[in-house]
Amino acid sequence: ELQLLELHKAVATGLSAVDYIRGADFNTRGLLLALKTGQPRQVAWSLLIEAALRAAEGAHRRPVVARLLAEAGRIAEAEGDDYLATYVRRTTGIGDYLTGHFAEAAHNMAFAQKAFRERHAGTVWEVNNLRLFLLMSLRYLGRMRELNELVDRYTRDAEIRGDRWMQAGLARGMNQIWLLRDDVARARALQESAWSPPDTGFFHLQHWYALLGKGGLALYTGEPEPFSRLAEALAVVERSLLMRIQIVRVEHHWMAGRLAIAEGLVDEARRRIRRLRKERVVYANLWADLLAAGVDPRPETLRGALAQSEAACNVHA
């Protein structure tokens, strides 16, 4: 049964990074088995994975996530397990990110990354995972200078180690960095050359990151009819289980709305604005107002977008 518990933990952890729903299924099975066998550490691991999965549902799940983390932290303290305690801090940061608390996320993930590197050998996967979430948090916070520096540092490290998974994550997930540097050729080359999961009929997070990169390139280079060109891929995302993850859903509608405005599709842009407002989180409201200002750039809509920007800064600074 202990081997089976480890199997469920490994599969749930790995799958959660690419396939949220199937990872959740394995973790539920593992949690039930851990509770049955009465292994405290295994229960804590399952609670931590469950906390991250619940956080993915959105900001309204934050109280549930806090309770799961508190129980896992209690077990780590009772067992005197520093590695488990570090994992609690790591999952706290990921939960902060997924529920839209980006400043807390950056702080907790930087702390956990340092602890893993200094106190726990053999934690390359954990450190890689934290680095990607940290970079995404910095992007939401607008801390672009720090983001630039870390992307270069992490890319060099991944290349030295021959870490294709991390290289692909950086190339796809942080593709906009090269656009920020006005290096369209590098952005396009990384987008096209990065490793991608094999085509198995499922739509994974890595496929979504690739779509975000294509959308960013289309907008930055002024490609004609960008929404129509990517409409089929956008529809695939909307049929996928990834749309159950709030932060994916919000970013997806934000990108689709910008593509629609660039093509002059006002009704489509307004539909995305309505979708964003339904999320009831600060960053979605901000993006909804920015899209509204793009559709109807009158002084009052521009003032609304500015007010939301200030509110977002106050919440996430």
Phi, psi and chi 1 to 4 in degrees:
 res  aa     phi    psi   chi1   chi2   chi3   chi4
   1 GLU       -  -33.8  -75.5 -172.4  -26.9      -
   2 LEU   -64.8  -39.5  -69.9  178.6      -      -
   3 GLN   -64.3  -39.3  -72.2 -178.1  -30.2      -
   4 LEU   -65.9  -37.5 -168.8   58.0      -      -
   5 LEU   -62.4  -44.3  -81.4  170.4      -      -
   6 GLU   -63.8  -37.6  -75.5  -63.5  -35.3      -
   7 LEU   -62.8  -46.7  175.0   64.0      -      -
   8 HIS   -62.4  -40.5  -82.8   90.2      -      -
   9 LYS   -62.0  -47.3  173.1 -167.6  164.6 -173.3
  10 ALA   -63.7  -45.3      -      -      -      -
  11 VAL   -67.9  -43.6  173.6      -      -      -
  12 ALA   -63.0  -41.7      -      -      -      -
  13 THR   -65.4  -47.4  -59.4      -      -      -
  14 GLY   -66.7  -45.4      -      -      -      -
  15 LEU   -66.9  -34.7  -92.3 -179.1      -      -
  16 SER   -60.1  -25.6  -63.6      -      -      -
  17 ALA   -79.4  -14.4      -      -      -      -
  18 VAL  -128.5  -29.5  -66.4      -      -      -
  19 ASP  -140.1   90.8 -167.6  -31.9      -      -
  20 TYR   -55.4  -49.0  161.4   73.2      -      -
  21 ILE   -68.7  -45.2  -63.8  -62.2      -      -
  22 ARG   -69.5  -31.7  -71.0  169.2 -177.8   82.3
  23 GLY   -63.4  -40.5      -      -      -      -
  24 ALA   -63.4  -38.4      -      -      -      -
  25 ASP   -62.5  -47.1  176.5   58.2      -      -
  26 PHE   -64.7  -38.1  -93.1   91.9      -      -
  27 ASN   -68.0  -37.9 -173.4   60.0      -      -
  28 THR   -61.6  -42.8  -61.2      -      -      -
  29 ARG   -61.6  -42.6  -64.0  166.7 -171.9  -99.1
  30 GLY   -66.4  -39.0      -      -      -      -
  31 LEU   -64.1  -44.0  176.9   57.1      -      -
  32 LEU   -62.6  -40.2  -68.2  173.3      -      -
  33 LEU   -68.2  -39.7 -177.2   59.5      -      -
  34 ALA   -63.7  -41.7      -      -      -      -
  35 LEU   -64.6  -36.7  -69.5  168.6      -      -
  36 LYS   -66.8  -41.4  177.5 -176.5  174.7 -177.1
  37 THR   -83.3  -17.4   57.3      -      -      -
  38 GLY    73.5   28.1      -      -      -      -
  39 GLN   -89.1  107.2  -64.2  -71.5  -33.7      -
  40 PRO   -56.6  -46.4  -22.4   32.9      -      -
  41 ARG   -62.3  -41.0  -74.6 -173.4  174.5   85.8
  42 GLN   -66.6  -36.7  -64.5  -65.7  -18.4      -
  43 VAL   -61.6  -44.4  170.0      -      -      -
  44 ALA   -62.0  -43.5      -      -      -      -
  45 TRP   -58.7  -46.5  -73.6  119.6      -      -
  46 SER   -64.2  -37.1  -65.4      -      -      -
  47 LEU   -64.6  -37.8  -70.0  175.7      -      -
  48 LEU   -66.9  -43.6  -70.9  171.6      -      -
  49 ILE   -63.7  -41.4  -61.5  170.5      -      -
  50 GLU   -61.9  -38.3 -176.7   69.9   14.7      -
  51 ALA   -60.9  -45.2      -      -      -      -
  52 ALA   -65.8  -39.6      -      -      -      -
  53 LEU   -66.0  -40.5  -68.2  166.4      -      -
  54 ARG   -66.0  -40.7  -69.4  -70.5 -178.1  176.2
  55 ALA   -60.2  -33.7      -      -      -      -
  56 ALA   -61.7  -24.5      -      -      -      -
  57 GLU   -68.6  -23.1  -64.5  174.9   25.7      -
  58 GLY   132.8  179.5      -      -      -      -
  59 ALA   -60.9  -30.6      -      -      -      -
  60 HIS   -66.7  -14.9   67.7  -71.3      -      -
  61 ARG   -90.8    0.7  -71.2  -64.8 -168.2 -175.5
  62 ARG   -55.5  -43.1 -163.8  164.2  171.6   82.0
  63 PRO   -61.3  -39.2  -24.7   36.0      -      -
  64 VAL   -64.7  -44.1  174.7      -      -      -
  65 VAL   -59.6  -42.2  172.8      -      -      -
  66 ALA   -61.2  -40.3      -      -      -      -
  67 ARG   -67.3  -41.4  -69.4 -162.6  -65.8  -88.3
  68 LEU   -63.9  -42.6  -67.7  167.8      -      -
  69 LEU   -65.8  -38.9  -69.7  170.0      -      -
  70 ALA   -63.0  -41.2      -      -      -      -
  71 GLU   -68.3  -41.2 -179.9   59.6   19.5      -
  72 ALA   -64.2  -38.8      -      -      -      -
  73 GLY   -64.6  -37.7      -      -      -      -
  74 ARG   -63.1  -42.3 -175.4 -165.2   65.0   76.9
  75 ILE   -65.9  -43.2  -66.3  171.9      -      -
  76 ALA   -59.3  -42.1      -      -      -      -
  77 GLU   -67.7  -42.6 -176.1  176.7   -1.0      -
  78 ALA   -64.7  -34.0      -      -      -      -
  79 GLU   -86.1  -10.4  -64.2  -69.9  -44.5      -
  80 GLY    63.5   37.3      -      -      -      -
  81 ASP  -104.1  100.8 -169.8  -30.7      -      -
  82 ASP   -67.9  -36.2 -176.7   63.3      -      -
  83 TYR   -62.0  -44.8  177.1   72.5      -      -
  84 LEU   -64.4  -39.2 -176.6   56.5      -      -
  85 ALA   -63.2  -39.2      -      -      -      -
  86 THR   -64.8  -37.5  -56.2      -      -      -
  87 TYR   -65.9  -33.6 -136.9   92.5      -      -
  88 VAL   -62.1  -44.3  171.6      -      -      -
  89 ARG   -65.1  -39.4 -171.1   68.0  176.2  -93.9
  90 ARG   -61.1  -46.2  169.0 -106.3 -172.7 -157.5
  91 THR   -70.7  -30.9  -50.6      -      -      -
  92 THR   -59.6  -44.2  -60.5      -      -      -
  93 GLY   -64.2  -42.2      -      -      -      -
  94 ILE   -65.4  -40.0  -69.1  173.7      -      -
  95 GLY   -62.6  -39.7      -      -      -      -
  96 ASP   -59.9  -45.5  -72.0  -27.6      -      -
  97 TYR   -61.8  -48.9  169.8   78.8      -      -
  98 LEU   -67.2  -23.7  -69.0  169.1      -      -
  99 THR  -100.3   10.9   56.1      -      -      -
 100 GLY    84.8   18.3      -      -      -      -
 101 HIS  -105.8   78.9  -70.8 -109.3      -      -
 102 PHE   -74.3  -34.0  -55.9  115.6      -      -
 103 ALA   -67.2  -44.4      -      -      -      -
 104 GLU   -62.6  -38.5  -65.7   97.6  -39.5      -
 105 ALA   -60.2  -48.6      -      -      -      -
 106 ALA   -60.4  -42.0      -      -      -      -
 107 HIS   -64.5  -49.2  174.2   73.2      -      -
 108 ASN   -67.6  -37.0  -77.9  -45.9      -      -
 109 MET   -74.3  -35.2  -73.5 -173.2  -77.5      -
 110 ALA   -63.8  -41.4      -      -      -      -
 111 PHE   -62.3  -48.3 -179.8   94.5      -      -
 112 ALA   -66.1  -39.5      -      -      -      -
 113 GLN   -60.5  -44.7 -178.5 -170.3  165.7      -
 114 LYS   -62.4  -41.6 -173.9  172.4 -175.2  -69.5
 115 ALA   -65.1  -43.2      -      -      -      -
 116 PHE   -61.8  -44.7  -84.5  127.3      -      -
 117 ARG   -68.2  -36.5  -72.4  174.8   61.0   82.7
 118 GLU   -89.1  -27.9  -67.4 -179.6   -4.8      -
 119 ARG  -119.1  -12.5  -57.9 -156.3  -61.7  -92.9
 120 HIS  -135.8  110.5  -54.7  -69.8      -      -
 121 ALA   -74.9  157.0      -      -      -      -
 122 GLY    71.1   32.9      -      -      -      -
 123 THR  -118.3   40.4   53.8      -      -      -
 124 VAL   -61.2  -44.3  171.6      -      -      -
 125 TRP   -62.9  -43.3 -172.4   88.9      -      -
 126 GLU   -62.3  -43.5  -70.6   85.2  -10.9      -
 127 VAL   -66.3  -43.7  169.6      -      -      -
 128 ASN   -57.2  -47.4  -80.9   -9.6      -      -
 129 ASN   -60.0  -44.9 -161.2 -110.3      -      -
 130 LEU   -64.2  -39.7  -79.4  166.1      -      -
 131 ARG   -61.6  -43.3  -75.9  178.0  168.1 -179.0
 132 LEU   -65.1  -44.2  -70.8  174.8      -      -
 133 PHE   -65.4  -36.9  -85.2  106.1      -      -
 134 LEU   -62.9  -44.8  173.0   59.4      -      -
 135 LEU   -61.7  -42.3  -67.2  174.3      -      -
 136 MET   -66.6  -35.6  -69.8 -174.1  -73.0      -
 137 SER   -65.1  -43.0  -63.5      -      -      -
 138 LEU   -62.8  -36.4  -65.9  174.8      -      -
 139 ARG   -62.9  -44.7  179.3  170.6   68.0   87.5
 140 TYR   -64.7  -32.3  -86.0   96.0      -      -
 141 LEU   -79.7  -11.4  -69.7  167.1      -      -
 142 GLY    76.5   18.0      -      -      -      -
 143 ARG   -86.6   69.2  -71.5  159.8   54.8  178.3
 144 MET   -72.6  -33.6  -54.7  -49.3  -70.5      -
 145 ARG   -63.6  -46.7 -179.3  174.4  -61.8  175.5
 146 GLU   -63.5  -41.1 -172.8  176.7   -6.5      -
 147 LEU   -60.6  -45.7  179.0   63.1      -      -
 148 ASN   -56.0  -48.2 -100.7  -60.4      -      -
 149 GLU   -63.4  -43.2  -67.0  171.7   -4.8      -
 150 LEU   -70.6  -37.6  -72.0  177.8      -      -
 151 VAL   -59.4  -44.2  165.9      -      -      -
 152 ASP   -63.0  -45.2  -75.1  -17.1      -      -
 153 ARG   -64.0  -46.3 -173.2 -167.8  -52.1  170.9
 154 TYR   -69.2  -33.5  -64.2  164.5      -      -
 155 THR   -66.1  -45.2  -61.4      -      -      -
 156 ARG   -59.8  -43.9  -75.1 -166.0  -60.2  -89.4
 157 ASP   -62.9  -43.2 -179.3   63.2      -      -
 158 ALA   -65.5  -38.1      -      -      -      -
 159 GLU   -66.7  -41.5  -70.9  172.0  -11.5      -
 160 ILE   -61.8  -39.6  -70.2  169.0      -      -
 161 ARG   -85.5   -6.5  -67.6 -175.2  -70.3  105.5
 162 GLY    65.5   33.7      -      -      -      -
 163 ASP   -88.2   93.8 -170.8  -26.2      -      -
 164 ARG   -67.5  -36.1  -66.2  179.4   65.9 -158.0
 165 TRP   -62.5  -45.6 -174.1   88.3      -      -
 166 MET   -69.7  -39.2 -172.4   62.2  174.8      -
 167 GLN   -60.2  -42.0  -73.6  175.9  -83.5      -
 168 ALA   -66.9  -40.8      -      -      -      -
 169 GLY   -61.4  -41.2      -      -      -      -
 170 LEU   -71.2  -42.0  -70.0  165.4      -      -
 171 ALA   -64.9  -40.1      -      -      -      -
 172 ARG   -88.5  -50.6  -69.3  -99.2  166.5   86.9
 173 GLY   -70.3  -27.0      -      -      -      -
 174 MET  -115.2   26.8  -69.5  -68.2  114.5      -
 175 ASN   -59.6  -30.2 -166.5 -101.8      -      -
 176 GLN   -66.4  -17.7   67.0  -86.6   19.2      -
 177 ILE   -58.0  -39.9  -77.2  -66.6      -      -
 178 TRP   -72.4  -29.7  -55.9  105.9      -      -
 179 LEU   -70.4  -36.5  -60.0 -179.2      -      -
 180 LEU   -60.2  -32.4 -177.2   67.3      -      -
 181 ARG   -88.6    4.5  -60.5  173.9 -175.5  178.1
 182 ASP    60.9   33.7 -163.7   30.9      -      -
 183 ASP  -109.4   75.9 -168.8  -14.7      -      -
 184 VAL   -64.2  -39.1  173.6      -      -      -
 185 ALA   -60.8  -43.7      -      -      -      -
 186 ARG   -67.3  -41.5 -179.4   72.8 -177.4  -84.5
 187 ALA   -59.8  -43.7      -      -      -      -
 188 ARG   -69.3  -41.6 -161.9 -179.1  -59.6  -79.3
 189 ALA   -63.8  -43.3      -      -      -      -
 190 LEU   -66.4  -38.7  -74.1  172.1      -      -
 191 GLN   -60.9  -39.9  178.7   71.9   23.2      -
 192 GLU   -82.8  -28.0  -67.2  172.3   -5.2      -
 193 SER   -96.4  -15.1   65.0      -      -      -
 194 ALA   -64.4  145.7      -      -      -      -
 195 TRP   -59.8  143.3  172.9   85.3      -      -
 196 SER  -132.4  147.6 -177.3      -      -      -
 197 PRO   -60.5  148.2  -18.2   29.5      -      -
 198 PRO   -62.1  153.8   21.3  -31.7      -      -
 199 ASP   -76.8  104.0 -174.9    4.7      -      -
 200 THR  -113.8    7.2   58.8      -      -      -
 201 GLY    92.7   -7.0      -      -      -      -
 202 PHE  -104.6  151.9  -62.2  113.1      -      -
 203 PHE  -106.8  114.4 -166.5   85.7      -      -
 204 HIS  -104.4  170.8  -62.3  -57.7      -      -
 205 LEU   -58.1  -36.0  -83.8  167.8      -      -
 206 GLN   -64.9  -34.8  -77.8   71.3   17.5      -
 207 HIS   -65.2  -38.1  -62.4  125.1      -      -
 208 TRP   -67.5  -41.6 -179.7   67.3      -      -
 209 TYR   -59.5  -39.5  -69.9  141.2      -      -
 210 ALA   -62.8  -39.8      -      -      -      -
 211 LEU   -65.5  -40.7  176.7   58.1      -      -
 212 LEU   -59.9  -40.7  -73.7 -177.9      -      -
 213 GLY   -63.3  -42.4      -      -      -      -
 214 LYS   -64.3  -41.3  -70.3  177.0 -178.0  177.3
 215 GLY   -63.8  -42.8      -      -      -      -
 216 GLY   -61.8  -42.4      -      -      -      -
 217 LEU   -63.5  -42.8  -85.2  166.1      -      -
 218 ALA   -61.6  -42.2      -      -      -      -
 219 LEU   -70.3  -42.5  -70.5  168.0      -      -
 220 TYR   -68.0  -37.6 -169.7   81.7      -      -
 221 THR   -90.9   -3.9   58.2      -      -      -
 222 GLY    70.1   36.4      -      -      -      -
 223 GLU   -62.2  142.6  -68.4 -179.8   15.9      -
 224 PRO   -70.3  145.3   24.2  -32.6      -      -
 225 GLU    48.3   55.0  -59.6 -178.2  -19.6      -
 226 PRO   -65.7  -36.4   25.4  -35.9      -      -
 227 PHE   -66.2  -46.9 -175.4   90.2      -      -
 228 SER   -62.5  -37.4  -63.6      -      -      -
 229 ARG   -63.8  -33.5  -73.4  169.8 -179.7  -98.2
 230 LEU  -106.7    7.9  -66.4  173.7      -      -
 231 ALA   -58.8  -41.4      -      -      -      -
 232 GLU   -64.4  -43.8 -175.6  176.8  -14.9      -
 233 ALA   -65.7  -38.8      -      -      -      -
 234 LEU   -61.6  -39.9  -67.2  169.9      -      -
 235 ALA   -66.0  -36.0      -      -      -      -
 236 VAL   -62.0  -43.8  171.0      -      -      -
 237 VAL   -58.1  -44.8  178.3      -      -      -
 238 GLU   -70.5  -18.2  -72.0  166.0   23.4      -
 239 ARG   -90.5   -9.6  -68.6 -165.7  -60.6  -91.6
 240 SER   -86.7  164.1   77.6      -      -      -
 241 LEU   -73.6  -11.8  -62.8  175.4      -      -
 242 LEU   -61.5  -24.5  -71.0  179.7      -      -
 243 MET   -69.8   -4.4  -69.4  -63.6  -82.5      -
 244 ARG   -80.9  -11.0  -61.9 -168.9 -176.7 -169.5
 245 ILE   -91.5  118.3  -56.6  173.9      -      -
 246 GLN   -58.8  -46.1 -175.6  178.9   50.1      -
 247 ILE   -67.4  -31.2 -157.6  163.8      -      -
 248 VAL   -67.2  -46.0  169.2      -      -      -
 249 ARG   -58.3  -46.3 -152.1  163.5   52.6 -122.6
 250 VAL   -64.6  -48.3  169.3      -      -      -
 251 GLU   -65.0  -35.0 -179.0  121.8   23.9      -
 252 HIS   -62.2  -48.1  174.2   77.9      -      -
 253 HIS   -68.6  -32.6  -68.6  -48.8      -      -
 254 TRP   -62.6  -47.0  163.8 -124.8      -      -
 255 MET   -66.2  -45.4 -178.3 -176.4   70.7      -
 256 ALA   -60.7  -38.4      -      -      -      -
 257 GLY   -63.8  -41.6      -      -      -      -
 258 ARG   -67.1  -40.1  -73.5  178.6  -68.9  147.8
 259 LEU   -61.8  -40.4  -67.5  169.5      -      -
 260 ALA   -65.1  -43.1      -      -      -      -
 261 ILE   -62.9  -41.5  -70.3  172.3      -      -
 262 ALA   -61.6  -27.2      -      -      -      -
 263 GLU   -96.6   -3.3 -166.6  170.9  -32.8      -
 264 GLY    79.8   21.3      -      -      -      -
 265 LEU   -92.1   82.2  -56.6  174.9      -      -
 266 VAL   -64.4  -44.8  173.2      -      -      -
 267 ASP   -61.9  -40.7  -71.6  -17.3      -      -
 268 GLU   -64.9  -42.4 -179.0   62.2   35.6      -
 269 ALA   -61.8  -42.0      -      -      -      -
 270 ARG   -65.9  -33.7  -74.8  177.0  173.3  152.3
 271 ARG   -63.5  -39.7 -173.2  168.3   76.1   87.9
 272 ARG   -68.7  -35.4  -58.4  -62.8  174.0  167.6
 273 ILE   -61.3  -44.1  -68.4  168.0      -      -
 274 ARG   -63.0  -40.9  -69.5 -166.3  -64.7  -88.2
 275 ARG   -61.6  -42.7  -65.6  -76.1 -173.2   87.0
 276 LEU   -65.0  -40.4  -73.5  168.9      -      -
 277 ARG   -65.6  -28.0  -64.7 -153.5 -167.9  -77.0
 278 LYS   -68.0  -19.4  -73.0 -178.1 -180.0  178.9
 279 GLU   -73.1  -27.0  -62.6  -64.3  -23.4      -
 280 ARG    58.3   43.6  -58.8 -175.8 -175.3  -81.3
 281 VAL  -129.9  153.1  -69.6      -      -      -
 282 VAL   -59.1  -46.9  170.8      -      -      -
 283 TYR   -69.3  -30.5   64.9  103.0      -      -
 284 ALA   -69.4  -39.9      -      -      -      -
 285 ASN   -62.6  -40.0  -71.4  -25.4      -      -
 286 LEU   -60.5  -49.2  167.2   59.7      -      -
 287 TRP   -65.9  -35.5  -73.9  -13.7      -      -
 288 ALA   -60.9  -43.4      -      -      -      -
 289 ASP   -68.8  -35.3  -82.3   -0.9      -      -
 290 LEU   -66.0  -40.4  -71.2  172.6      -      -
 291 LEU   -64.9  -41.1  -69.9  177.7      -      -
 292 ALA   -60.7  -39.0      -      -      -      -
 293 ALA   -67.2  -32.3      -      -      -      -
 294 GLY   -70.7  -36.1      -      -      -      -
 295 VAL   -73.8  -40.1  169.4      -      -      -
 296 ASP  -138.0   80.9 -178.0   18.4      -      -
 297 PRO   -78.1   56.4   29.6  -34.5      -      -
 298 ARG   -87.5  161.9  -68.4  175.7  -61.6  161.2
 299 PRO   -53.9  -40.7  -28.4   35.8      -      -
 300 GLU   -68.4  -35.8   51.3  -94.9   39.8      -
 301 THR   -72.0  -36.2   55.8      -      -      -
 302 LEU   -65.4  -38.9  -65.7  171.5      -      -
 303 ARG   -64.7  -38.0  -78.0 -164.7  -65.0  -90.9
 304 GLY   -62.4  -42.1      -      -      -      -
 305 ALA   -64.3  -40.2      -      -      -      -
 306 LEU   -63.9  -41.5  179.0   60.3      -      -
 307 ALA   -63.2  -41.5      -      -      -      -
 308 GLN   -66.3  -35.2  -78.0  -67.1  -14.4      -
 309 SER   -62.7  -43.0  -63.2      -      -      -
 310 GLU   -65.2  -40.2  -68.0  172.8  -12.2      -
 311 ALA   -63.8  -41.1      -      -      -      -
 312 ALA   -64.0  -41.3      -      -      -      -
 313 CYS   -62.2  -40.3  -71.8      -      -      -
 314 ASN   -66.4  -35.1  -69.8  -24.9      -      -
 315 VAL   -78.0  -40.5  169.8      -      -      -
 316 HIS  -107.8    2.4  -59.9  -58.1      -      -
 317 ALA   -65.4      -      -      -      -      -
